[in-house]
């Protein structure tokens, strides 16, 4: 099974979290020494049911760590479009895929 983690969104001046992010994606906001998405990625990575991880909205330059392969999908500009883009990337990678796990990068308390 594959996992889709949505991680799009860069707050603009005047928006919520802009003072904390200053132009970086919300998913990379530092929480207790590591990016918020890394907490989510660690939980997903710990599942024996997940084989491949697809991250929508970030690039491979973010330094994320996983024992399982991470596939990066470009931000499509809106939450629903990111889900569609991630799903399309998973299907292109694995045409026989019929079920997947989806989560947001904004749930750092997620556990395996």
Biopython code that builds the backbone (N, CA, C, O; Angstrom):
import numpy as np
from Bio.PDB.StructureBuilder import StructureBuilder

atoms = [
    (1, "UNK", "N", (0.852, -1.180, 0.000)),
    (1, "UNK", "CA", (0.000, 0.000, 0.000)),
    (1, "UNK", "C", (0.895, 1.241, 0.000)),
    (1, "UNK", "O", (2.010, 1.224, 0.521)),
    (2, "UNK", "N", (0.384, 2.301, -0.591)),
    (2, "UNK", "CA", (1.104, 3.562, -0.657)),
    (2, "UNK", "C", (0.483, 4.569, 0.313)),
    (2, "UNK", "O", (-0.672, 4.436, 0.715)),
    (3, "UNK", "N", (1.269, 5.569, 0.674)),
    (3, "UNK", "CA", (0.770, 6.657, 1.518)),
    (3, "UNK", "C", (0.930, 7.968, 0.770)),
    (3, "UNK", "O", (1.931, 8.190, 0.089)),
    (4, "UNK", "N", (-0.058, 8.826, 0.899)),
    (4, "UNK", "CA", (-0.039, 10.157, 0.320)),
    (4, "UNK", "C", (-0.045, 11.163, 1.461)),
    (4, "UNK", "O", (-0.947, 11.158, 2.298)),
    (5, "UNK", "N", (0.967, 12.026, 1.491)),
    (5, "UNK", "CA", (1.037, 13.075, 2.506)),
    (5, "UNK", "C", (0.962, 14.409, 1.785)),
    (5, "UNK", "O", (1.832, 14.733, 0.976)),
    (6, "UNK", "N", (-0.076, 15.183, 2.075)),
    (6, "UNK", "CA", (-0.196, 16.501, 1.467)),
    (6, "UNK", "C", (0.605, 17.499, 2.294)),
    (6, "UNK", "O", (0.496, 17.538, 3.519)),
    (7, "UNK", "N", (1.409, 18.302, 1.610)),
    (7, "UNK", "CA", (2.297, 19.226, 2.311)),
    (7, "UNK", "C", (2.407, 20.565, 1.587)),
    (7, "UNK", "O", (3.419, 21.254, 1.714)),
    (8, "UNK", "N", (1.390, 20.934, 0.841)),
    (8, "UNK", "CA", (1.421, 22.196, 0.113)),
    (8, "UNK", "C", (1.081, 23.372, 1.012)),
    (8, "UNK", "O", (0.525, 23.209, 2.098)),
    (9, "UNK", "N", (1.415, 24.517, 0.552)),
    (9, "UNK", "CA", (1.026, 25.742, 1.239)),
    (9, "UNK", "C", (2.172, 26.508, 1.858)),
    (9, "UNK", "O", (2.874, 26.010, 2.739)),
    (10, "UNK", "N", (2.350, 27.734, 1.380)),
    (10, "UNK", "CA", (3.332, 28.649, 1.949)),
    (10, "UNK", "C", (2.558, 29.889, 2.373)),
    (10, "UNK", "O", (2.033, 30.614, 1.528)),
    (11, "UNK", "N", (2.487, 30.136, 3.683)),
    (11, "UNK", "CA", (1.741, 31.318, 4.141)),
    (11, "UNK", "C", (2.324, 32.616, 3.578)),
    (11, "UNK", "O", (3.539, 32.779, 3.468)),
    (12, "UNK", "N", (1.430, 33.520, 3.230)),
    (12, "UNK", "CA", (1.822, 34.835, 2.717)),
    (12, "UNK", "C", (1.729, 35.859, 3.847)),
    (12, "UNK", "O", (1.067, 35.610, 4.855)),
    (13, "UNK", "N", (2.387, 37.009, 3.687)),
    (13, "UNK", "CA", (2.287, 38.038, 4.733)),
    (13, "UNK", "C", (0.838, 38.321, 5.105)),
    (13, "UNK", "O", (-0.017, 38.492, 4.236)),
    (14, "UNK", "N", (0.575, 38.368, 6.402)),
    (14, "UNK", "CA", (-0.766, 38.613, 6.906)),
    (14, "UNK", "C", (-1.572, 37.354, 7.153)),
    (14, "UNK", "O", (-2.611, 37.412, 7.811)),
    (15, "UNK", "N", (-1.120, 36.213, 6.642)),
    (15, "UNK", "CA", (-1.831, 34.949, 6.856)),
    (15, "UNK", "C", (-1.327, 34.256, 8.114)),
    (15, "UNK", "O", (-0.230, 34.519, 8.606)),
    (16, "UNK", "N", (-2.172, 33.360, 8.612)),
    (16, "UNK", "CA", (-1.835, 32.559, 9.781)),
    (16, "UNK", "C", (-0.512, 31.827, 9.555)),
    (16, "UNK", "O", (-0.304, 31.264, 8.480)),
    (17, "UNK", "N", (0.360, 31.824, 10.511)),
    (17, "UNK", "CA", (1.670, 31.173, 10.535)),
    (17, "UNK", "C", (2.762, 31.890, 9.735)),
    (17, "UNK", "O", (3.903, 31.430, 9.714)),
    (18, "UNK", "N", (2.433, 33.010, 9.075)),
    (18, "UNK", "CA", (3.478, 33.682, 8.309)),
    (18, "UNK", "C", (4.637, 34.113, 9.199)),
    (18, "UNK", "O", (5.798, 33.980, 8.813)),
    (19, "UNK", "N", (4.332, 34.625, 10.378)),
    (19, "UNK", "CA", (5.398, 35.079, 11.273)),
    (19, "UNK", "C", (6.335, 33.942, 11.669)),
    (19, "UNK", "O", (7.507, 34.186, 11.954)),
    (20, "UNK", "N", (5.844, 32.717, 11.693)),
    (20, "UNK", "CA", (6.673, 31.572, 12.051)),
    (20, "UNK", "C", (7.404, 30.968, 10.848)),
    (20, "UNK", "O", (8.497, 30.424, 10.998)),
    (21, "UNK", "N", (6.810, 31.062, 9.670)),
    (21, "UNK", "CA", (7.393, 30.395, 8.503)),
    (21, "UNK", "C", (8.216, 31.316, 7.620)),
    (21, "UNK", "O", (9.217, 30.881, 7.050)),
    (22, "UNK", "N", (7.825, 32.573, 7.492)),
    (22, "UNK", "CA", (8.566, 33.562, 6.698)),
    (22, "UNK", "C", (8.946, 33.072, 5.302)),
    (22, "UNK", "O", (10.095, 33.200, 4.878)),
    (23, "UNK", "N", (7.972, 32.513, 4.602)),
    (23, "UNK", "CA", (8.205, 32.129, 3.214)),
    (23, "UNK", "C", (8.563, 30.673, 2.976)),
    (23, "UNK", "O", (8.768, 30.275, 1.830)),
    (24, "UNK", "N", (8.643, 29.867, 4.025)),
    (24, "UNK", "CA", (8.871, 28.434, 3.818)),
    (24, "UNK", "C", (7.536, 27.704, 3.949)),
    (24, "UNK", "O", (6.611, 28.231, 4.567)),
    (25, "UNK", "N", (7.416, 26.516, 3.389)),
    (25, "UNK", "CA", (6.160, 25.764, 3.510)),
    (25, "UNK", "C", (5.801, 25.476, 4.968)),
    (25, "UNK", "O", (6.670, 25.230, 5.804)),
    (26, "UNK", "N", (4.491, 25.512, 5.249)),
    (26, "UNK", "CA", (4.014, 25.202, 6.605)),
    (26, "UNK", "C", (4.510, 23.840, 7.065)),
    (26, "UNK", "O", (4.805, 23.658, 8.246)),
    (27, "UNK", "N", (4.605, 22.894, 6.162)),
    (27, "UNK", "CA", (5.019, 21.529, 6.507)),
    (27, "UNK", "C", (6.425, 21.482, 7.084)),
    (27, "UNK", "O", (6.778, 20.532, 7.783)),
    (28, "UNK", "N", (7.236, 22.507, 6.795)),
    (28, "UNK", "CA", (8.616, 22.526, 7.269)),
    (28, "UNK", "C", (8.782, 23.327, 8.564)),
    (28, "UNK", "O", (9.903, 23.544, 9.026)),
    (29, "UNK", "N", (7.672, 23.759, 9.139)),
    (29, "UNK", "CA", (7.711, 24.479, 10.410)),
    (29, "UNK", "C", (8.348, 23.597, 11.476)),
    (29, "UNK", "O", (7.947, 22.448, 11.658)),
    (30, "UNK", "N", (9.337, 24.135, 12.175)),
    (30, "UNK", "CA", (10.063, 23.359, 13.184)),
    (30, "UNK", "C", (9.181, 23.098, 14.406)),
    (30, "UNK", "O", (8.617, 24.023, 14.991)),
    (31, "UNK", "N", (9.075, 21.841, 14.771)),
    (31, "UNK", "CA", (8.363, 21.415, 15.978)),
    (31, "UNK", "C", (9.281, 20.503, 16.772)),
    (31, "UNK", "O", (9.531, 19.360, 16.387)),
    (32, "UNK", "N", (9.771, 21.015, 17.865)),
    (32, "UNK", "CA", (10.630, 20.242, 18.756)),
    (32, "UNK", "C", (11.845, 19.651, 18.024)),
    (32, "UNK", "O", (12.209, 18.493, 18.229)),
    (33, "UNK", "N", (12.450, 20.459, 17.182)),
    (33, "UNK", "CA", (13.709, 20.065, 16.563)),
    (33, "UNK", "C", (13.641, 19.407, 15.207)),
    (33, "UNK", "O", (14.679, 19.068, 14.639)),
    (34, "UNK", "N", (12.452, 19.217, 14.671)),
    (34, "UNK", "CA", (12.372, 18.679, 13.309)),
    (34, "UNK", "C", (11.125, 19.220, 12.616)),
    (34, "UNK", "O", (10.180, 19.651, 13.276)),
    (35, "UNK", "N", (11.126, 19.197, 11.300)),
    (35, "UNK", "CA", (9.979, 19.732, 10.563)),
    (35, "UNK", "C", (8.692, 18.978, 10.909)),
    (35, "UNK", "O", (8.710, 17.771, 11.151)),
    (36, "UNK", "N", (7.584, 19.706, 10.927)),
    (36, "UNK", "CA", (6.291, 19.109, 11.254)),
    (36, "UNK", "C", (6.025, 17.876, 10.396)),
    (36, "UNK", "O", (5.558, 16.861, 10.913)),
    (37, "UNK", "N", (6.311, 17.944, 9.107)),
    (37, "UNK", "CA", (6.052, 16.794, 8.238)),
    (37, "UNK", "C", (6.894, 15.581, 8.620)),
    (37, "UNK", "O", (6.468, 14.447, 8.402)),
    (38, "UNK", "N", (8.070, 15.796, 9.182)),
    (38, "UNK", "CA", (8.917, 14.651, 9.539)),
    (38, "UNK", "C", (8.254, 13.804, 10.617)),
    (38, "UNK", "O", (8.415, 12.584, 10.628)),
    (39, "UNK", "N", (7.503, 14.441, 11.533)),
    (39, "UNK", "CA", (6.757, 13.681, 12.547)),
    (39, "UNK", "C", (5.733, 12.772, 11.876)),
    (39, "UNK", "O", (5.592, 11.607, 12.247)),
    (40, "UNK", "N", (5.028, 13.303, 10.897)),
    (40, "UNK", "CA", (4.022, 12.526, 10.157)),
    (40, "UNK", "C", (4.710, 11.436, 9.339)),
    (40, "UNK", "O", (4.267, 10.288, 9.320)),
    (41, "UNK", "N", (5.776, 11.801, 8.680)),
    (41, "UNK", "CA", (6.535, 10.839, 7.877)),
    (41, "UNK", "C", (7.055, 9.690, 8.738)),
    (41, "UNK", "O", (7.018, 8.535, 8.313)),
    (42, "UNK", "N", (7.535, 9.991, 9.934)),
    (42, "UNK", "CA", (8.014, 8.942, 10.838)),
    (42, "UNK", "C", (6.901, 7.958, 11.193)),
    (42, "UNK", "O", (7.129, 6.750, 11.256)),
    (43, "UNK", "N", (5.696, 8.482, 11.424)),
    (43, "UNK", "CA", (4.562, 7.618, 11.752)),
    (43, "UNK", "C", (4.201, 6.725, 10.571)),
    (43, "UNK", "O", (3.986, 5.525, 10.742)),
    (44, "UNK", "N", (4.135, 7.297, 9.394)),
    (44, "UNK", "CA", (3.807, 6.534, 8.183)),
    (44, "UNK", "C", (4.910, 5.520, 7.878)),
    (44, "UNK", "O", (4.631, 4.370, 7.538)),
    (45, "UNK", "N", (6.144, 5.953, 8.000)),
    (45, "UNK", "CA", (7.293, 5.092, 7.738)),
    (45, "UNK", "C", (7.315, 3.880, 8.665)),
    (45, "UNK", "O", (7.820, 2.821, 8.293)),
    (46, "UNK", "N", (6.774, 4.029, 9.860)),
    (46, "UNK", "CA", (6.774, 2.935, 10.829)),
    (46, "UNK", "C", (5.742, 1.854, 10.568)),
    (46, "UNK", "O", (5.758, 0.811, 11.222)),
    (47, "UNK", "N", (4.851, 2.086, 9.626)),
    (47, "UNK", "CA", (3.809, 1.105, 9.329)),
    (47, "UNK", "C", (4.318, -0.009, 8.425)),
    (47, "UNK", "O", (4.926, 0.249, 7.387)),
    (48, "UNK", "N", (4.067, -1.235, 8.825)),
    (48, "UNK", "CA", (4.435, -2.385, 8.002)),
    (48, "UNK", "C", (3.565, -2.474, 6.750)),
    (48, "UNK", "O", (3.897, -3.204, 5.815)),
    (49, "UNK", "N", (2.457, -1.737, 6.726)),
    (49, "UNK", "CA", (1.534, -1.787, 5.591)),
    (49, "UNK", "C", (1.884, -0.825, 4.465)),
    (49, "UNK", "O", (1.316, -0.917, 3.377)),
    (50, "UNK", "N", (2.803, 0.089, 4.709)),
    (50, "UNK", "CA", (3.156, 1.100, 3.715)),
    (50, "UNK", "C", (4.467, 0.724, 3.025)),
    (50, "UNK", "O", (5.464, 0.411, 3.676)),
    (51, "UNK", "N", (4.441, 0.762, 1.682)),
    (51, "UNK", "CA", (5.624, 0.425, 0.886)),
    (51, "UNK", "C", (6.276, 1.647, 0.256)),
    (51, "UNK", "O", (7.503, 1.736, 0.197)),
    (52, "UNK", "N", (5.476, 2.578, -0.210)),
    (52, "UNK", "CA", (5.955, 3.771, -0.915)),
    (52, "UNK", "C", (5.237, 4.984, -0.330)),
    (52, "UNK", "O", (4.073, 4.898, 0.060)),
    (53, "UNK", "N", (5.942, 6.114, -0.273)),
    (53, "UNK", "CA", (5.365, 7.339, 0.275)),
    (53, "UNK", "C", (5.422, 8.431, -0.781)),
    (53, "UNK", "O", (6.467, 8.663, -1.389)),
    (54, "UNK", "N", (4.295, 9.100, -0.997)),
    (54, "UNK", "CA", (4.197, 10.196, -1.949)),
    (54, "UNK", "C", (3.916, 11.472, -1.174)),
    (54, "UNK", "O", (2.931, 11.558, -0.441)),
    (55, "UNK", "N", (4.784, 12.465, -1.338)),
    (55, "UNK", "CA", (4.647, 13.753, -0.656)),
    (55, "UNK", "C", (4.318, 14.811, -1.699)),
    (55, "UNK", "O", (5.086, 15.030, -2.636)),
    (56, "UNK", "N", (3.178, 15.464, -1.534)),
    (56, "UNK", "CA", (2.751, 16.483, -2.485)),
    (56, "UNK", "C", (3.013, 17.864, -1.897)),
    (56, "UNK", "O", (2.551, 18.180, -0.800)),
    (57, "UNK", "N", (3.757, 18.682, -2.635)),
    (57, "UNK", "CA", (3.950, 20.065, -2.239)),
    (57, "UNK", "C", (5.355, 20.412, -1.788)),
    (57, "UNK", "O", (5.645, 21.582, -1.536)),
    (58, "UNK", "N", (6.226, 19.441, -1.681)),
    (58, "UNK", "CA", (7.618, 19.691, -1.314)),
    (58, "UNK", "C", (8.529, 19.060, -2.357)),
    (58, "UNK", "O", (8.080, 18.285, -3.201)),
    (59, "UNK", "N", (9.803, 19.397, -2.290)),
    (59, "UNK", "CA", (10.756, 18.816, -3.234)),
    (59, "UNK", "C", (11.745, 17.921, -2.499)),
    (59, "UNK", "O", (11.763, 17.873, -1.269)),
    (60, "UNK", "N", (12.553, 17.228, -3.255)),
    (60, "UNK", "CA", (13.536, 16.321, -2.667)),
    (60, "UNK", "C", (14.703, 17.060, -2.016)),
    (60, "UNK", "O", (15.630, 16.422, -1.517)),
    (61, "UNK", "N", (14.675, 18.376, -2.011)),
    (61, "UNK", "CA", (15.736, 19.156, -1.371)),
    (61, "UNK", "C", (15.435, 19.475, 0.091)),
    (61, "UNK", "O", (16.214, 20.170, 0.743)),
    (62, "UNK", "N", (14.324, 18.979, 0.607)),
    (62, "UNK", "CA", (13.896, 19.318, 1.974)),
    (62, "UNK", "C", (14.642, 18.553, 3.053)),
    (62, "UNK", "O", (14.602, 18.937, 4.222)),
    (63, "UNK", "N", (15.324, 17.472, 2.679)),
    (63, "UNK", "CA", (16.082, 16.702, 3.660)),
    (63, "UNK", "C", (15.243, 15.760, 4.497)),
    (63, "UNK", "O", (15.671, 15.347, 5.575)),
    (64, "UNK", "N", (14.061, 15.413, 4.026)),
    (64, "UNK", "CA", (13.220, 14.466, 4.766)),
    (64, "UNK", "C", (13.865, 13.086, 4.776)),
    (64, "UNK", "O", (14.563, 12.703, 3.837)),
    (65, "UNK", "N", (13.620, 12.350, 5.853)),
    (65, "UNK", "CA", (14.245, 11.044, 6.035)),
    (65, "UNK", "C", (13.170, 9.970, 6.159)),
    (65, "UNK", "O", (12.184, 10.133, 6.878)),
    (66, "UNK", "N", (13.384, 8.872, 5.444)),
    (66, "UNK", "CA", (12.474, 7.734, 5.511)),
    (66, "UNK", "C", (13.240, 6.481, 5.095)),
    (66, "UNK", "O", (14.121, 6.536, 4.236)),
    (67, "UNK", "N", (12.899, 5.363, 5.707)),
    (67, "UNK", "CA", (13.478, 4.087, 5.273)),
    (67, "UNK", "C", (12.816, 3.624, 3.992)),
    (67, "UNK", "O", (13.379, 2.826, 3.242)),
    (68, "UNK", "N", (11.622, 4.126, 3.747)),
    (68, "UNK", "CA", (10.866, 3.735, 2.559)),
    (68, "UNK", "C", (11.029, 4.814, 1.489)),
    (68, "UNK", "O", (11.266, 5.978, 1.812)),
    (69, "UNK", "N", (10.903, 4.433, 0.223)),
    (69, "UNK", "CA", (11.063, 5.421, -0.845)),
    (69, "UNK", "C", (10.045, 6.560, -0.737)),
    (69, "UNK", "O", (8.862, 6.337, -0.481)),
    (70, "UNK", "N", (10.536, 7.781, -0.937)),
    (70, "UNK", "CA", (9.672, 8.963, -0.975)),
    (70, "UNK", "C", (9.642, 9.473, -2.409)),
    (70, "UNK", "O", (10.685, 9.672, -3.032)),
    (71, "UNK", "N", (8.444, 9.680, -2.918)),
    (71, "UNK", "CA", (8.240, 10.252, -4.245)),
    (71, "UNK", "C", (7.658, 11.650, -4.036)),
    (71, "UNK", "O", (6.671, 11.816, -3.319)),
    (72, "UNK", "N", (8.261, 12.631, -4.652)),
    (72, "UNK", "CA", (7.821, 14.011, -4.492)),
    (72, "UNK", "C", (6.970, 14.431, -5.678)),
    (72, "UNK", "O", (7.317, 14.177, -6.832)),
    (73, "UNK", "N", (5.850, 15.078, -5.378)),
    (73, "UNK", "CA", (4.907, 15.532, -6.393)),
    (73, "UNK", "C", (4.770, 17.048, -6.229)),
    (73, "UNK", "O", (4.635, 17.544, -5.110)),
    (74, "UNK", "N", (4.805, 17.769, -7.329)),
    (74, "UNK", "CA", (4.705, 19.228, -7.275)),
    (74, "UNK", "C", (3.381, 19.700, -6.688)),
    (74, "UNK", "O", (2.344, 19.059, -6.860)),
    (75, "UNK", "N", (3.434, 20.818, -6.003)),
    (75, "UNK", "CA", (2.241, 21.459, -5.454)),
    (75, "UNK", "C", (1.349, 21.887, -6.619)),
    (75, "UNK", "O", (1.810, 22.536, -7.558)),
    (76, "UNK", "N", (0.079, 21.521, -6.549)),
    (76, "UNK", "CA", (-0.870, 21.865, -7.609)),
    (76, "UNK", "C", (-1.612, 23.165, -7.305)),
    (76, "UNK", "O", (-2.411, 23.620, -8.123)),
    (77, "UNK", "N", (-1.362, 23.770, -6.145)),
    (77, "UNK", "CA", (-1.922, 25.081, -5.859)),
    (77, "UNK", "C", (-3.097, 25.123, -4.897)),
    (77, "UNK", "O", (-3.349, 26.157, -4.278)),
    (78, "UNK", "N", (-3.812, 24.027, -4.763)),
    (78, "UNK", "CA", (-4.967, 23.967, -3.861)),
    (78, "UNK", "C", (-5.020, 22.581, -3.237)),
    (78, "UNK", "O", (-4.515, 21.616, -3.810)),
    (79, "UNK", "N", (-5.633, 22.484, -2.063)),
    (79, "UNK", "CA", (-5.667, 21.221, -1.320)),
    (79, "UNK", "C", (-6.254, 20.072, -2.146)),
    (79, "UNK", "O", (-5.639, 19.011, -2.253)),
    (80, "UNK", "N", (-7.419, 20.273, -2.718)),
    (80, "UNK", "CA", (-8.051, 19.195, -3.486)),
    (80, "UNK", "C", (-7.232, 18.840, -4.725)),
    (80, "UNK", "O", (-7.112, 17.668, -5.081)),
    (81, "UNK", "N", (-6.673, 19.851, -5.376)),
    (81, "UNK", "CA", (-5.838, 19.579, -6.549)),
    (81, "UNK", "C", (-4.574, 18.823, -6.156)),
    (81, "UNK", "O", (-4.062, 18.027, -6.944)),
    (82, "UNK", "N", (-4.065, 19.060, -4.947)),
    (82, "UNK", "CA", (-2.901, 18.309, -4.475)),
    (82, "UNK", "C", (-3.249, 16.845, -4.241)),
    (82, "UNK", "O", (-2.446, 15.960, -4.537)),
    (83, "UNK", "N", (-4.430, 16.585, -3.717)),
    (83, "UNK", "CA", (-4.868, 15.197, -3.524)),
    (83, "UNK", "C", (-4.978, 14.509, -4.883)),
    (83, "UNK", "O", (-4.547, 13.367, -5.044)),
    (84, "UNK", "N", (-5.551, 15.204, -5.852)),
    (84, "UNK", "CA", (-5.683, 14.641, -7.200)),
    (84, "UNK", "C", (-4.301, 14.392, -7.809)),
    (84, "UNK", "O", (-4.057, 13.325, -8.372)),
    (85, "UNK", "N", (-3.402, 15.361, -7.699)),
    (85, "UNK", "CA", (-2.050, 15.213, -8.261)),
    (85, "UNK", "C", (-1.319, 14.046, -7.609)),
    (85, "UNK", "O", (-0.644, 13.277, -8.293)),
    (86, "UNK", "N", (-1.445, 13.911, -6.305)),
    (86, "UNK", "CA", (-0.799, 12.802, -5.607)),
    (86, "UNK", "C", (-1.376, 11.463, -6.004)),
    (86, "UNK", "O", (-0.642, 10.492, -6.189)),
    (87, "UNK", "N", (-2.690, 11.407, -6.135)),
    (87, "UNK", "CA", (-3.347, 10.165, -6.546)),
    (87, "UNK", "C", (-2.930, 9.781, -7.964)),
    (87, "UNK", "O", (-2.657, 8.613, -8.244)),
    (88, "UNK", "N", (-2.883, 10.756, -8.840)),
    (88, "UNK", "CA", (-2.450, 10.487, -10.223)),
    (88, "UNK", "C", (-1.006, 9.991, -10.257)),
    (88, "UNK", "O", (-0.677, 9.101, -11.041)),
    (89, "UNK", "N", (-0.151, 10.555, -9.420)),
    (89, "UNK", "CA", (1.251, 10.104, -9.373)),
    (89, "UNK", "C", (1.348, 8.674, -8.869)),
    (89, "UNK", "O", (2.152, 7.891, -9.374)),
    (90, "UNK", "N", (0.536, 8.328, -7.880)),
    (90, "UNK", "CA", (0.553, 6.954, -7.364)),
    (90, "UNK", "C", (0.065, 5.966, -8.414)),
    (90, "UNK", "O", (0.644, 4.892, -8.576)),
    (91, "UNK", "N", (-0.997, 6.325, -9.128)),
    (91, "UNK", "CA", (-1.542, 5.441, -10.158)),
    (91, "UNK", "C", (-0.555, 5.301, -11.316)),
    (91, "UNK", "O", (-0.420, 4.216, -11.882)),
    (92, "UNK", "N", (0.127, 6.374, -11.668)),
    (92, "UNK", "CA", (1.144, 6.287, -12.731)),
    (92, "UNK", "C", (2.286, 5.379, -12.300)),
    (92, "UNK", "O", (2.829, 4.630, -13.112)),
    (93, "UNK", "N", (2.650, 5.444, -11.035)),
    (93, "UNK", "CA", (3.720, 4.611, -10.500)),
    (93, "UNK", "C", (3.281, 3.151, -10.384)),
    (93, "UNK", "O", (4.056, 2.236, -10.662)),
    (94, "UNK", "N", (2.034, 2.946, -9.973)),
    (94, "UNK", "CA", (1.509, 1.603, -9.712)),
    (94, "UNK", "C", (0.071, 1.513, -10.239)),
    (94, "UNK", "O", (-0.873, 1.715, -9.475)),
    (95, "UNK", "N", (-0.109, 1.215, -11.526)),
    (95, "UNK", "CA", (-1.445, 1.196, -12.126)),
    (95, "UNK", "C", (-2.436, 0.247, -11.449)),
    (95, "UNK", "O", (-3.646, 0.434, -11.575)),
    (96, "UNK", "N", (-1.953, -0.747, -10.749)),
    (96, "UNK", "CA", (-2.844, -1.691, -10.080)),
    (96, "UNK", "C", (-3.283, -1.247, -8.693)),
    (96, "UNK", "O", (-4.026, -1.961, -8.018)),
    (97, "UNK", "N", (-2.831, -0.077, -8.264)),
    (97, "UNK", "CA", (-3.157, 0.421, -6.933)),
    (97, "UNK", "C", (-4.661, 0.646, -6.798)),
    (97, "UNK", "O", (-5.294, 1.203, -7.694)),
    (98, "UNK", "N", (-5.219, 0.215, -5.690)),
    (98, "UNK", "CA", (-6.646, 0.424, -5.484)),
    (98, "UNK", "C", (-6.975, 0.969, -4.100)),
    (98, "UNK", "O", (-8.120, 1.339, -3.845)),
    (99, "UNK", "N", (-6.009, 1.024, -3.214)),
    (99, "UNK", "CA", (-6.237, 1.563, -1.880)),
    (99, "UNK", "C", (-4.958, 2.256, -1.414)),
    (99, "UNK", "O", (-3.855, 1.806, -1.721)),
    (100, "UNK", "N", (-5.112, 3.356, -0.671)),
    (100, "UNK", "CA", (-3.945, 4.053, -0.142)),
    (100, "UNK", "C", (-4.329, 4.792, 1.132)),
    (100, "UNK", "O", (-5.503, 5.027, 1.416)),
    (101, "UNK", "N", (-3.311, 5.144, 1.875)),
    (101, "UNK", "CA", (-3.481, 5.949, 3.077)),
    (101, "UNK", "C", (-3.225, 7.394, 2.710)),
    (101, "UNK", "O", (-2.270, 7.691, 1.991)),
    (102, "UNK", "N", (-4.066, 8.299, 3.194)),
    (102, "UNK", "CA", (-3.838, 9.711, 2.949)),
    (102, "UNK", "C", (-3.862, 10.461, 4.270)),
    (102, "UNK", "O", (-4.726, 10.226, 5.114)),
    (103, "UNK", "N", (-2.899, 11.371, 4.442)),
    (103, "UNK", "CA", (-2.859, 12.222, 5.620)),
    (103, "UNK", "C", (-2.273, 13.578, 5.236)),
    (103, "UNK", "O", (-1.643, 13.737, 4.191)),
    (104, "UNK", "N", (-2.498, 14.523, 6.098)),
    (104, "UNK", "CA", (-1.911, 15.842, 5.938)),
    (104, "UNK", "C", (-0.591, 15.896, 6.687)),
    (104, "UNK", "O", (-0.372, 15.136, 7.631)),
    (105, "UNK", "N", (0.275, 16.785, 6.269)),
    (105, "UNK", "CA", (1.539, 16.969, 6.994)),
    (105, "UNK", "C", (1.324, 17.748, 8.283)),
    (105, "UNK", "O", (2.250, 17.898, 9.080)),
    (106, "UNK", "N", (0.120, 18.240, 8.493)),
    (106, "UNK", "CA", (-0.186, 19.064, 9.656)),
    (106, "UNK", "C", (-0.733, 18.301, 10.850)),
    (106, "UNK", "O", (-1.468, 18.865, 11.661)),
    (107, "UNK", "N", (-0.383, 17.023, 10.969)),
    (107, "UNK", "CA", (-0.843, 16.202, 12.104)),
    (107, "UNK", "C", (0.377, 15.593, 12.790)),
    (107, "UNK", "O", (0.568, 14.379, 12.729)),
    (108, "UNK", "N", (1.206, 16.407, 13.441)),
    (108, "UNK", "CA", (2.441, 15.892, 14.012)),
    (108, "UNK", "C", (2.244, 14.895, 15.154)),
    (108, "UNK", "O", (3.194, 14.205, 15.526)),
    (109, "UNK", "N", (1.053, 14.802, 15.713)),
    (109, "UNK", "CA", (0.795, 13.839, 16.778)),
    (109, "UNK", "C", (0.368, 12.473, 16.239)),
    (109, "UNK", "O", (0.076, 11.567, 17.019)),
    (110, "UNK", "N", (0.330, 12.318, 14.920)),
    (110, "UNK", "CA", (-0.014, 11.044, 14.294)),
    (110, "UNK", "C", (0.978, 9.974, 14.719)),
    (110, "UNK", "O", (2.181, 10.226, 14.782)),
    (111, "UNK", "N", (0.480, 8.793, 15.007)),
    (111, "UNK", "CA", (1.358, 7.680, 15.372)),
    (111, "UNK", "C", (1.138, 6.515, 14.422)),
    (111, "UNK", "O", (0.116, 6.439, 13.740)),
    (112, "UNK", "N", (2.094, 5.621, 14.383)),
    (112, "UNK", "CA", (1.989, 4.465, 13.521)),
    (112, "UNK", "C", (0.779, 3.629, 13.884)),
    (112, "UNK", "O", (0.528, 2.601, 13.254)),
]
sb = StructureBuilder()
sb.init_structure("model")
sb.init_model(0)
sb.init_chain("A")
sb.init_seg("    ")
for serial, (resi, resn, name, xyz) in enumerate(atoms, 1):
    if name == "N":
        sb.init_residue(resn, " ", resi, " ")
    sb.init_atom(name, np.array(xyz, "f"), 0.0, 1.0, " ", f" {name:<3s}", serial, name[0])
structure = sb.get_structure()
